[in-house]
């Protein structure tokens, strides 16, 4: 759900969707059924007809996955080291 703000009659607005797909998804174009809810000049809530928005699924580049691996692994390692240190300190206090 997104709020587009005030759009004058005949005006246009650009909407961005942030969608993720499973790693095994086929890299093709899918259709996303979309509708717009708006208030007319009498302040009555209206809903547009359903229209289709093309969604392009692209394969993730290997450099993206390698980059994310270099970020995620050190964070996990840091969490494990901090947890181990915490457990060690708590055992010494007892």
C-alpha positions as CSV (number, residue, x, y, z in Angstrom):
1,X,0.0,0.0,0.0
2,X,1.3,3.4,-0.9
3,X,0.1,7.0,-0.6
4,X,0.6,9.0,-3.8
5,X,-0.5,12.4,-2.5
6,X,-2.7,14.9,-4.4
7,X,-2.8,14.3,-8.1
8,X,-4.7,16.9,-10.2
9,X,-7.4,15.6,-12.7
10,X,-5.5,14.3,-15.8
11,X,-2.3,14.3,-13.8
12,X,0.2,11.5,-13.5
13,X,2.1,9.9,-10.7
14,X,5.0,7.4,-10.8
15,X,4.8,4.4,-8.4
16,X,7.7,2.2,-7.5
17,X,7.2,-1.4,-6.2
18,X,9.8,-3.2,-4.2
19,X,9.3,-6.9,-4.9
20,X,11.6,-9.8,-4.3
21,X,11.4,-13.2,-5.9
22,X,12.6,-16.7,-4.9
23,X,16.1,-17.6,-6.0
24,X,14.6,-20.2,-8.4
25,X,12.2,-17.8,-10.1
26,X,12.2,-17.8,-13.9
27,X,13.7,-14.5,-15.2
28,X,10.7,-13.4,-17.3
29,X,8.1,-10.7,-17.1
30,X,5.1,-11.3,-14.9
31,X,1.9,-9.2,-14.5
32,X,0.9,-7.6,-11.2
33,X,-2.8,-6.8,-10.8
34,X,-3.1,-3.3,-9.4
35,X,-5.8,-0.9,-8.5
36,X,-5.9,2.7,-7.2
37,X,-8.2,3.9,-4.4
38,X,-8.9,7.6,-4.6
39,X,-11.3,10.3,-3.4
40,X,-13.4,12.1,-6.0
41,X,-14.5,15.8,-5.9
42,X,-17.3,14.9,-3.6
43,X,-14.8,13.2,-1.2
44,X,-16.3,9.8,-1.9
45,X,-13.8,6.9,-1.8
46,X,-13.6,5.3,-5.3
47,X,-11.5,2.4,-6.7
48,X,-10.2,2.2,-10.2
49,X,-10.5,-0.7,-12.5
50,X,-7.8,-3.3,-12.1
51,X,-4.9,-2.8,-14.4
52,X,-1.8,-4.8,-15.0
53,X,1.7,-3.6,-14.2
54,X,4.6,-5.5,-15.8
55,X,7.2,-6.9,-13.3
56,X,10.5,-8.0,-14.8
57,X,12.3,-10.7,-12.9
58,X,16.1,-10.6,-13.5
59,X,18.7,-13.1,-12.4
60,X,20.8,-11.9,-9.5
61,X,24.4,-11.3,-10.7
62,X,27.1,-13.3,-9.0
63,X,28.8,-10.1,-7.8
64,X,25.7,-9.2,-5.8
65,X,25.6,-12.5,-4.1
66,X,29.4,-12.5,-3.4
67,X,29.1,-8.9,-2.0
68,X,26.2,-9.8,0.3
69,X,28.2,-12.9,1.5
70,X,31.1,-10.6,2.4
71,X,28.7,-8.5,4.5
72,X,26.5,-11.2,6.1
73,X,29.3,-13.6,7.2
74,X,31.3,-11.0,9.2
75,X,28.1,-9.8,10.9
76,X,27.2,-13.4,11.9
77,X,30.7,-14.0,13.1
78,X,30.7,-10.8,15.1
79,X,27.4,-11.8,16.8
80,X,28.8,-15.2,17.6
81,X,32.0,-13.8,19.1
82,X,30.0,-11.3,21.2
83,X,27.6,-14.0,22.4
84,X,30.6,-16.2,23.4
85,X,32.2,-13.4,25.3
86,X,29.0,-12.6,27.1
87,X,28.6,-16.3,28.2
88,X,32.2,-16.4,29.3
89,X,31.9,-13.2,31.4
90,X,28.6,-14.5,33.0
91,X,30.2,-17.8,33.9
92,X,33.2,-16.0,35.6
93,X,30.7,-13.9,37.7
94,X,29.1,-17.0,39.1
